[in-house]
Amino acid sequence: MAVRWQIIEKLQAEQTEISLRTLLAKQWLLPSRFVHFLRVNHHVLVNGHYQYMSEPVHPGDQVTMMFTGEEFRTADSHYLASNEAQLKVLYENRDLMVVHKPAGQKSHPNQPLENNTLMNDAQAYLAKQGTNAYMVHRIDQATSGAVIVAKNPIVVPILDRLITQGRIHREYLAVIHGQLKPAQGSFEWPIGRDPKDRRKRNVDGIHAQSALTKYEQLATDGQLSLVKLQLLTGRTHQIRVHLAYSGHPIVGDPLYSQDEHGPMLLHGYRQQLVLPFSSTTMVVHATLPPYFPESLVK
């Protein structure tokens, strides 16, 4: 099969001497399926030559990986390109980009011909580079902020593992009703499906899974408070459910608050991510929307 993707990386000066297999599987977090196909197809080269997996790599070595598509359970992206894409790119490199999703836009389509979501915009943008958009994670339609989009299928499972390991930090700002006491802490309530409303999630709902959210109250005027939140798990509506259950729902939340007027004041303002292959840490910020109250965010 023809090679469709090629990744070339030069090992840094501080690279420790480890086997090629350890580099691929442990340091770069490639799934075992990928490593298997690289080995049997001789599609991994060190300094231009095939190298056995047990042999060591050294600082300055150039590692080339070639992928045909058979390595992936889903090799192709099938998002339609949007007609009027207005994608705001916050950061971009060879393998991924971090983009800004406005409140009110869906992260991805639910119907085959849908073409006005964030992933459709990302597809339109990347089609000009001759590549496709691959979804890594999503945020709620009512939420704004930073979202990671992969530019090839190779890094999708790597980014998934980095998120699972807690090495990608997703931080949010929310304006809530009232004041949190204590002003800093964590919510650890498990979240499951609401038995009466398929749109909603509940603490201790159906098939509840563990959920952990760290929070810190940054400012308050007595009636409303600005809160910084960090997701340590990724349950649907996690921040919204945890805050509502605490008695301090997000202002404007159409599902979990009583004031369904105006935009929901929840914004993914910061992503700290480890870049695949390089292990470089990158921090990306998404500017707060103008409708957040100035008295709390100044």
Beta strands, then each sheet from edge to edge (+ up, - down):
strand 1: 5-10
strand 2: 18-19
strand 3: 44-46
strand 4: 49-50
strand 5: 56-57
strand 6: 62-67
strand 7: 88-92
strand 8: 96-101
strand 9: 134-135
strand 10: 144-150
strand 11: 169-177
strand 12: 184-187
strand 13: 191-193
strand 14: 201-203
strand 15: 206-209
strand 16: 213-220
strand 17: 224-231
strand 18: 266-274
strand 19: 281-285
sheet 1: 1+ 6- 3+ 4-
sheet 2: 2+ 5-
sheet 3: 7+ 8- 10+ 9-
sheet 4: 7+ 8- 10+ 18+ 11- 17+ 16- 12+
sheet 5: 7+ 8- 10+ 18+ 19-
sheet 6: 14+ 13- 15+
end
